């Protein structure tokens, strides 16, 4: 059973790619990865320069990304507001004049600022900046006529095993965080 990440709606938050010089080798490595690592066929994709939409193999969870946006913004917005409440309480107990003289306005302002900060963090999670280096490396390899085996790992252990396996097969590997 797969557990969705705390702040995303994707089944596979982590990806590992291995770049290979020929298609036959890439397909054989993918087949072995499925067998040796016990991965589902959908978890291991071979991306070729001939693929008309390689992004679908690299980021196959279109609905998962939408869920990520909703979940990340909601949860981190709430976390930001909770931090805002804690900041307000801290300032009020220290008798900061602006907070003590106008507690309603101060609470609203601090709460909103905390909420906005949380929403900004949710946007960062949605953008998935940790995926950019992997996407760039695979894109560059495809542009050079090379092939990539991409493993969509469900947890850190699968990700580490996939990276070790792909590296052991002679692939140049890269992994998301």
VENPEPE-V831157 format. One record per residue. RES is the residue in three letters. PSI is psi in whole degrees, 0 to 359 (999 if undefined). Layout:
BEGIN
res=RES psi=PSI
res=RES psi=PSI
END
This chain:
BEGIN
res=UNK psi=136
res=UNK psi=137
res=UNK psi=127
res=UNK psi=144
res=UNK psi=158
res=UNK psi=318
res=UNK psi=7
res=UNK psi=166
res=UNK psi=15
res=UNK psi=145
res=UNK psi=322
res=UNK psi=101
res=UNK psi=334
res=UNK psi=140
res=UNK psi=147
res=UNK psi=136
res=UNK psi=142
res=UNK psi=132
res=UNK psi=132
res=UNK psi=157
res=UNK psi=338
res=UNK psi=154
res=UNK psi=319
res=UNK psi=316
res=UNK psi=316
res=UNK psi=317
res=UNK psi=323
res=UNK psi=320
res=UNK psi=319
res=UNK psi=316
res=UNK psi=314
res=UNK psi=322
res=UNK psi=317
res=UNK psi=316
res=UNK psi=311
res=UNK psi=318
res=UNK psi=354
res=UNK psi=37
res=UNK psi=153
res=UNK psi=153
res=UNK psi=324
res=UNK psi=343
res=UNK psi=343
res=UNK psi=117
res=UNK psi=142
res=UNK psi=125
res=UNK psi=126
res=UNK psi=161
res=UNK psi=340
res=UNK psi=350
res=UNK psi=128
res=UNK psi=331
res=UNK psi=74
res=UNK psi=335
res=UNK psi=331
res=UNK psi=330
res=UNK psi=330
res=UNK psi=320
res=UNK psi=74
res=UNK psi=349
res=UNK psi=72
res=UNK psi=314
res=UNK psi=327
res=UNK psi=325
res=UNK psi=321
res=UNK psi=317
res=UNK psi=322
res=UNK psi=315
res=UNK psi=313
res=UNK psi=309
res=UNK psi=313
res=UNK psi=315
res=UNK psi=317
res=UNK psi=305
res=UNK psi=314
res=UNK psi=331
res=UNK psi=317
res=UNK psi=317
res=UNK psi=317
res=UNK psi=320
res=UNK psi=322
res=UNK psi=318
res=UNK psi=321
res=UNK psi=318
res=UNK psi=315
res=UNK psi=321
res=UNK psi=316
res=UNK psi=311
res=UNK psi=317
res=UNK psi=315
res=UNK psi=322
res=UNK psi=319
res=UNK psi=339
res=UNK psi=6
res=UNK psi=44
res=UNK psi=123
res=UNK psi=315
res=UNK psi=328
res=UNK psi=317
res=UNK psi=321
res=UNK psi=332
res=UNK psi=70
res=UNK psi=325
res=UNK psi=310
res=UNK psi=320
res=UNK psi=316
res=UNK psi=315
res=UNK psi=315
res=UNK psi=314
res=UNK psi=319
res=UNK psi=315
res=UNK psi=318
res=UNK psi=319
res=UNK psi=318
res=UNK psi=316
res=UNK psi=319
res=UNK psi=319
res=UNK psi=320
res=UNK psi=322
res=UNK psi=319
res=UNK psi=322
res=UNK psi=321
res=UNK psi=321
res=UNK psi=317
res=UNK psi=319
res=UNK psi=324
res=UNK psi=337
res=UNK psi=60
res=UNK psi=340
res=UNK psi=343
res=UNK psi=341
res=UNK psi=312
res=UNK psi=320
res=UNK psi=313
res=UNK psi=320
res=UNK psi=317
res=UNK psi=316
res=UNK psi=317
res=UNK psi=318
res=UNK psi=316
res=UNK psi=317
res=UNK psi=321
res=UNK psi=332
res=UNK psi=2
res=UNK psi=21
res=UNK psi=178
res=UNK psi=150
res=UNK psi=141
res=UNK psi=120
res=UNK psi=126
res=UNK psi=126
res=UNK psi=97
res=UNK psi=144
res=UNK psi=344
res=UNK psi=175
res=UNK psi=325
res=UNK psi=314
res=UNK psi=320
res=UNK psi=314
res=UNK psi=318
res=UNK psi=319
res=UNK psi=318
res=UNK psi=317
res=UNK psi=318
res=UNK psi=310
res=UNK psi=320
res=UNK psi=321
res=UNK psi=339
res=UNK psi=3
res=UNK psi=10
res=UNK psi=149
res=UNK psi=119
res=UNK psi=154
res=UNK psi=149
res=UNK psi=146
res=UNK psi=166
res=UNK psi=999
END
